[in-house]
Amino acid sequence: MLEIGSIAPSFCAPNQDDVEICSRDLSGKWIVLYFYPKDLTPGCTTQACDFTEALPQFEDLDAVILGVSPDDSEKHRKFIEKKDLEITLLSDTDKKMCEDYGVWQLKKFMGKEYMGVVRTTFIIDPDGKIAAIWDKVNVRKKKTVKGEKIEILHVNEVKEKLQELQSN
C-alpha cells in the first residue's frame, strides 16, 4: 500500500489521443493523479466535469491533472467529446497503473464480488513523492453544518490540499 512520502510508481500510458504520457516527462511538476472506474458513468462523469471546470485553478498552481481508468483511448475520446472535457485521460487497459497504485481491488455490489477500480486520488509532488492520498473517494459529499445541508466537492478538497502543500 502506498503511503504519503513514498516515491510514486513511475508510469507510461497512452492518453485519449494515443500519445504516451510518462511520469518522467512530468518531473518537477505537481501531479493530480486520479483513478476512476469507467467513462460515461454518473460518478465518473461528475468527477471529470468538476476537474475540467477547476482546471484553470490547478494550472495556476502549476499542477497537471491526469485521470486514469482501464477504458481504452477511443472510449476516452468519446467521453471527452460528449462531456466537453479538457483534462487528460490515460488508458490503463492492462491495469498495470491501477495495480502499481493499489487501486485495483476486490469490490462488492449487490451481493456480487468482482475486481475493479476503487476511486482514488493522489497528489504527487515535484520530486515524485506522494504528498496526499484520498481513497474510496466520494465525488460530492453531503454534510450538515449548523443544520444546513451543504455539498463538499472532492475537487475542492484536492485543490485546497495542493495549495496547503505548496505553501509549506
N, C-alpha and C positions, 0 to 999 in steps of 0.2 A: 504494500500500500504506500502510495506517495505521501510525503509529508512536507509541510512548509519548511523551506530551507534546503530541501534536497534538489539535486540537479534534475531538471525536466528531461524526460526522454527525448532524444532527437527524433525528428520525423521528416519525411518527404512524402507528399501526397499530391495527386492532381487536383486542381481547382475546377470550377464549373466550366472553364474554357480549355480543359486538359493541359494546363500549364502547371508544371511541377513546382510546388511551394515547399521549401525546405527550411527547417528551423535555423540552420547555419547561415542562411541568407538574411535572417531577421535579427542576427546578433546585434546587441546594442539598443534594441527597441523593447518597449513593453508589449507583451502579447496577452490578449484576452482570448483564451482558447476554450471554446465551449462545445461540449459533446451533446448531441440530441438524437432521439431515436429515429425519426423519419420525416422526410419532406412532406409538406402539404397536409399535415395533421394539425388539429387545433392548437395544442400547446406549443408545438414546434414553430408553427406559423406566427403565433403571438410573440414568441421569443425572438424570432428572426426580424419581425417588423419592429419590435422595440429596439433591438440593436441597430437596425438601419436608421431609425428615427434619431437615435443618440449618436450616430457615427461622427458627426462634426465635433461633438464634445470630446469623444475619445481621440479623434485626430488632433485636437488642441492639446491633449495630454501625451501626444506622440505615441499613441498605442494603436496596434493593429488588432482588428477583430477577425478571428477565424472560427467559423462554425464547422463542426465535423460530424458526419453521420456515415453509416455504411451504404447509403444510396450512391449510385454512380453519377458521373458528371452530367450525363444527359438529363437525369431526373433533377439534379441541382439547377440546370439551366431552365427547365420548365418552372421550377419553384421560383426562381429569381424573376423570370418574365411575368409569371402570373401575379406575383405579390410586389413587384417593383422593388426588389431588394437591392441594396447597394453594398452589402457586405460580401466577403469572400467565403465560399463554402468549399470544404475539402472532402473528397471522396475516399472513404476508408473501406473499400469493398472487401478487402481481405481481413478487416478488423484488427490489423496489427496495431494501429494507434490506440484503438479502444482497449486492446489488451495491455499495451505498454502503460497506459494511463489508469488502468484498473477500473474502467467503466463498463466493460463487457461482463455482465453478471447475470446470475440466475434471477429471474423476475417471476412474480406471480400475478395473475389476473383472472378473476372469475373462476378460481379453483384450478387453473392450468398453470404449469410451470414451463418456462422457456428461457432461452438465453437472449439478452437484449442489452441495449444501451441504457444505463442509468444516467439521467440528465445531470451533468456535472460541468462546472465552470472552474477554470484555473486562470490565475494571473501569473505570468512568467516575467521575471524582472530582466533588465538589460544584460545581466550576467548569466542568464539561462537557468536561474534558480526559481523554484516555485515559491511565490510570495503570498498567495491566497488560494483557498480551495472552498468551493461550495459543492456539496454532494446532495443527491436527491432533490434537485432544485425545483422549487415551486415558482413558476414564472411570475405569477401575480398572487400574492398572499393577501388575504383579508385579515384585518386586525382591528380590534375595538380599542379606541383611545378616548378616554373621558366620555364613554357612552356613544361615541360616534364611530361608525364603521369606515375605515379607510383602506385603500388598496396600496400595497407596497410592491413596487416593480423590482424584479430581480436586477434588471439593467441598471437601476439607480443605486442599488446596493453595491454592484460591481464598480460603478463609476466613483462612488464615494470612497470605497476601499482603495482604488487606484490613486485618487487624489491624496488620501492619507499616507499611502506608501511613498508617494513621490515627495511629500513634504518632510519625510523623516531623513 
